[in-house]
Amino acid sequence: MIVKNFIVFEGIDGAGTTTQLKKLAERIGEDKVYSSAEPTKWETGLFLRRMLKGDFSVSEKTASYLFAADRAEHIYGKDGVIEQTQKGKIALSDRYFFSSLAYQSVSCGKELPELINSPFPLPQILFYFKIDPEISLKRVTARGETTEIYEKIEIQKKTAELYDAVMEEYKGPKGSGMTLVEVDATKTIPEIHDFIWNKVNSIIFHSDN
């Protein structure tokens, strides 16, 4: 199933997805957009964000289930993606189940993340931000914020490899009906924004202008 007018931004930490989502939302018009992220702003997501900061630990299998539970609320819950797109909004999400297929697979294997995320619908457009983990982690460090548990170079390198493998799978029949667009995340912010806007404009708004 494809959720029309649902656009997802994916990539390892520091790839620039958050910045580009905000710029796209501004370009489209905040009143026409539903902006979200995973983990979500709801209680399920807040719990996960505490875990990511290292406040407490759970097994990787448990983490996979927790991310999927938060995702279900994100997509199907009140004021979630399905409801918002049905109201005519364009839903933008910073991360979706593709991130679970990459991040959770690092330590608990790919079978469980694939199984519990298989029922979720696909977005209409998936932007995959490609960047060298060394570069992206420098960006994260430069923010001066406390790093999360996955923001370590060994984990990021493995995650980047798994992200590439996941995207290769979804270029085929597995991603049928979804437009997958690879983004060179090393380009400047304006260059990336223009590239994304042109894709969204042609696919969502059916315009060449």
MOBEL-V257760 format. One record per residue. N is the residue number from 1. RES is the residue in one small letter. PSI is psi as a letter, one per 30 degrees, with the letter a starting at -180 (NA if undefined). OMEGA is omega in degrees with one decimal (999 if undefined). NEAR is the number of other ideal C-beta (glycine too) atoms within 10 Angstrom. Layout:
n=N res=RES psi=PSI omega=OMEGA near=NEAR
n=N res=RES psi=PSI omega=OMEGA near=NEAR
This chain:
n=1 res=m psi=k omega=176.7 near=7
n=2 res=i psi=k omega=174.1 near=14
n=3 res=v psi=j omega=-178.9 near=20
n=4 res=k psi=k omega=-178.5 near=13
n=5 res=n psi=g omega=175.0 near=20
n=6 res=f psi=j omega=-176.2 near=25
n=7 res=i psi=k omega=-176.9 near=26
n=8 res=v psi=k omega=175.8 near=28
n=9 res=f psi=k omega=-178.5 near=26
n=10 res=e psi=l omega=177.1 near=25
n=11 res=g psi=l omega=179.9 near=26
n=12 res=i psi=l omega=-179.2 near=27
n=13 res=d psi=k omega=179.2 near=21
n=14 res=g psi=g omega=-178.3 near=22
n=15 res=a psi=f omega=177.7 near=25
n=16 res=g psi=g omega=-177.2 near=21
n=17 res=t psi=e omega=-177.0 near=24
n=18 res=t psi=e omega=179.2 near=15
n=19 res=t psi=e omega=-176.4 near=14
n=20 res=q psi=e omega=176.9 near=24
n=21 res=l psi=e omega=-179.7 near=23
n=22 res=k psi=e omega=-179.3 near=15
n=23 res=k psi=e omega=178.8 near=18
n=24 res=l psi=e omega=179.0 near=20
n=25 res=a psi=e omega=179.0 near=16
n=26 res=e psi=e omega=-177.5 near=12
n=27 res=r psi=e omega=179.8 near=14
n=28 res=i psi=e omega=-175.8 near=20
n=29 res=g psi=j omega=-174.3 near=9
n=30 res=e psi=e omega=-178.0 near=10
n=31 res=d psi=f omega=-178.8 near=6
n=32 res=k psi=f omega=-170.8 near=11
n=33 res=v psi=k omega=168.7 near=20
n=34 res=y psi=j omega=-178.8 near=20
n=35 res=s psi=k omega=-179.2 near=19
n=36 res=s psi=l omega=-179.9 near=23
n=37 res=a psi=l omega=171.8 near=17
n=38 res=e psi=k omega=-4.1 near=19
n=39 res=p psi=l omega=-174.6 near=20
n=40 res=t psi=l omega=177.1 near=21
n=41 res=k psi=f omega=-178.9 near=11
n=42 res=w psi=l omega=-176.0 near=17
n=43 res=e psi=e omega=179.1 near=10
n=44 res=t psi=e omega=-179.9 near=18
n=45 res=g psi=e omega=178.9 near=21
n=46 res=l psi=e omega=176.2 near=13
n=47 res=f psi=e omega=179.6 near=17
n=48 res=l psi=e omega=-179.9 near=20
n=49 res=r psi=e omega=174.8 near=14
n=50 res=r psi=e omega=178.2 near=12
n=51 res=m psi=e omega=-178.8 near=19
n=52 res=l psi=f omega=177.7 near=16
n=53 res=k psi=f omega=179.3 near=13
n=54 res=g psi=g omega=179.3 near=11
n=55 res=d psi=e omega=176.6 near=10
n=56 res=f psi=l omega=-179.0 near=8
n=57 res=s psi=l omega=173.4 near=10
n=58 res=v psi=l omega=177.3 near=13
n=59 res=s psi=l omega=-179.3 near=10
n=60 res=e psi=e omega=177.4 near=16
n=61 res=k psi=e omega=176.4 near=15
n=62 res=t psi=e omega=179.2 near=12
n=63 res=a psi=e omega=179.2 near=21
n=64 res=s psi=e omega=178.6 near=25
n=65 res=y psi=e omega=-179.3 near=15
n=66 res=l psi=e omega=177.2 near=18
n=67 res=f psi=e omega=179.9 near=25
n=68 res=a psi=e omega=178.7 near=19
n=69 res=a psi=e omega=177.4 near=15
n=70 res=d psi=e omega=179.6 near=22
n=71 res=r psi=e omega=179.5 near=27
n=72 res=a psi=e omega=177.7 near=15
n=73 res=e psi=e omega=179.1 near=16
n=74 res=h psi=e omega=-176.6 near=27
n=75 res=i psi=e omega=-170.2 near=23
n=76 res=y psi=f omega=-175.5 near=13
n=77 res=g psi=l omega=178.1 near=16
n=78 res=k psi=k omega=-177.5 near=7
n=79 res=d psi=g omega=178.8 near=12
n=80 res=g psi=a omega=-174.3 near=19
n=81 res=v psi=e omega=-178.3 near=25
n=82 res=i psi=e omega=-178.7 near=15
n=83 res=e psi=e omega=-177.6 near=15
n=84 res=q psi=e omega=178.8 near=19
n=85 res=t psi=e omega=177.2 near=17
n=86 res=q psi=f omega=176.6 near=11
n=87 res=k psi=f omega=178.4 near=10
n=88 res=g psi=g omega=178.9 near=8
n=89 res=k psi=l omega=170.7 near=18
n=90 res=i psi=j omega=-175.9 near=23
n=91 res=a psi=k omega=177.4 near=25
n=92 res=l psi=k omega=178.7 near=26
n=93 res=s psi=k omega=173.8 near=24
n=94 res=d psi=j omega=-176.5 near=19
n=95 res=r psi=l omega=178.2 near=23
n=96 res=y psi=a omega=-173.4 near=26
n=97 res=f psi=f omega=177.9 near=27
n=98 res=f psi=e omega=178.2 near=25
n=99 res=s psi=e omega=176.7 near=25
n=100 res=s psi=e omega=179.1 near=23
n=101 res=l psi=f omega=177.9 near=23
n=102 res=a psi=e omega=-173.4 near=25
n=103 res=y psi=e omega=-176.9 near=26
n=104 res=q psi=f omega=-179.9 near=28
n=105 res=s psi=f omega=-179.5 near=22
n=106 res=v psi=e omega=-172.9 near=19
n=107 res=s psi=f omega=-177.6 near=14
n=108 res=c psi=g omega=-179.5 near=16
n=109 res=g psi=l omega=-173.6 near=13
n=110 res=k psi=f omega=-172.7 near=15
n=111 res=e psi=e omega=-177.7 near=9
n=112 res=l psi=e omega=177.7 near=17
n=113 res=p psi=e omega=178.8 near=28
n=114 res=e psi=e omega=-177.4 near=17
n=115 res=l psi=e omega=-173.0 near=11
n=116 res=i psi=f omega=177.6 near=20
n=117 res=n psi=f omega=-177.3 near=19
n=118 res=s psi=f omega=-179.6 near=10
n=119 res=p psi=f omega=-174.8 near=11
n=120 res=f psi=k omega=-179.8 near=19
n=121 res=p psi=l omega=178.1 near=17
n=122 res=l psi=l omega=172.9 near=22
n=123 res=p psi=l omega=175.7 near=27
n=124 res=q psi=e omega=178.9 near=21
n=125 res=i psi=k omega=174.0 near=23
n=126 res=l psi=j omega=175.1 near=22
n=127 res=f psi=j omega=179.1 near=26
n=128 res=y psi=j omega=-177.4 near=22
n=129 res=f psi=j omega=-179.9 near=23
n=130 res=k psi=k omega=179.3 near=16
n=131 res=i psi=k omega=176.2 near=22
n=132 res=d psi=k omega=-179.3 near=14
n=133 res=p psi=e omega=178.4 near=21
n=134 res=e psi=e omega=-179.5 near=10
n=135 res=i psi=e omega=-176.7 near=12
n=136 res=s psi=e omega=-178.9 near=23
n=137 res=l psi=e omega=174.9 near=21
n=138 res=k psi=e omega=177.6 near=12
n=139 res=r psi=e omega=179.8 near=14
n=140 res=v psi=e omega=-179.4 near=17
n=141 res=t psi=e omega=-178.4 near=12
n=142 res=a psi=f omega=178.9 near=9
n=143 res=r psi=f omega=-179.5 near=9
n=144 res=g psi=g omega=-179.9 near=6
n=145 res=e psi=l omega=175.6 near=10
n=146 res=t psi=k omega=-178.5 near=8
n=147 res=t psi=l omega=179.4 near=15
n=148 res=e psi=l omega=-172.6 near=15
n=149 res=i psi=f omega=-179.0 near=13
n=150 res=y psi=f omega=-174.0 near=17
n=151 res=e psi=i omega=176.4 near=18
n=152 res=k psi=k omega=-170.0 near=15
n=153 res=i psi=e omega=-179.4 near=12
n=154 res=e psi=e omega=179.7 near=9
n=155 res=i psi=e omega=-178.6 near=19
n=156 res=q psi=e omega=178.7 near=24
n=157 res=k psi=e omega=179.6 near=16
n=158 res=k psi=e omega=179.6 near=17
n=159 res=t psi=e omega=178.7 near=22
n=160 res=a psi=e omega=177.4 near=19
n=161 res=e psi=e omega=-179.4 near=13
n=162 res=l psi=e omega=175.5 near=20
n=163 res=y psi=e omega=179.6 near=24
n=164 res=d psi=e omega=-179.5 near=13
n=165 res=a psi=e omega=179.1 near=13
n=166 res=v psi=e omega=-178.6 near=24
n=167 res=m psi=e omega=176.4 near=19
n=168 res=e psi=e omega=178.8 near=12
n=169 res=e psi=e omega=-175.9 near=13
n=170 res=y psi=f omega=171.0 near=17
n=171 res=k psi=f omega=-178.8 near=13
n=172 res=g psi=a omega=-177.5 near=8
n=173 res=p psi=f omega=-179.3 near=8
n=174 res=k psi=e omega=-179.7 near=12
n=175 res=g psi=g omega=-177.0 near=19
n=176 res=s psi=k omega=178.8 near=9
n=177 res=g psi=f omega=179.9 near=11
n=178 res=m psi=k omega=174.9 near=18
n=179 res=t psi=j omega=179.0 near=18
n=180 res=l psi=k omega=-176.5 near=18
n=181 res=v psi=k omega=178.0 near=15
n=182 res=e psi=k omega=-177.5 near=13
n=183 res=v psi=k omega=174.4 near=22
n=184 res=d psi=j omega=-173.6 near=11
n=185 res=a psi=g omega=177.1 near=22
n=186 res=t psi=f omega=179.1 near=15
n=187 res=k psi=l omega=-178.8 near=14
n=188 res=t psi=l omega=179.8 near=8
n=189 res=i psi=e omega=178.4 near=11
n=190 res=p psi=e omega=179.4 near=9
n=191 res=e psi=e omega=-179.8 near=11
n=192 res=i psi=e omega=-179.8 near=20
n=193 res=h psi=e omega=179.9 near=19
n=194 res=d psi=e omega=178.6 near=14
n=195 res=f psi=e omega=-179.9 near=16
n=196 res=i psi=e omega=-178.9 near=22
n=197 res=w psi=e omega=179.5 near=15
n=198 res=n psi=e omega=178.1 near=13
n=199 res=k psi=e omega=-178.9 near=16
n=200 res=v psi=e omega=-179.1 near=22
n=201 res=n psi=e omega=-177.9 near=15
n=202 res=s psi=e omega=-176.1 near=13
n=203 res=i psi=e omega=-177.2 near=14
n=204 res=i psi=e omega=-175.6 near=16
n=205 res=f psi=f omega=176.9 near=11
n=206 res=h psi=h omega=-177.6 near=7
n=207 res=s psi=k omega=176.4 near=10
n=208 res=d psi=g omega=-176.1 near=7
n=209 res=n psi=NA omega=999 near=6
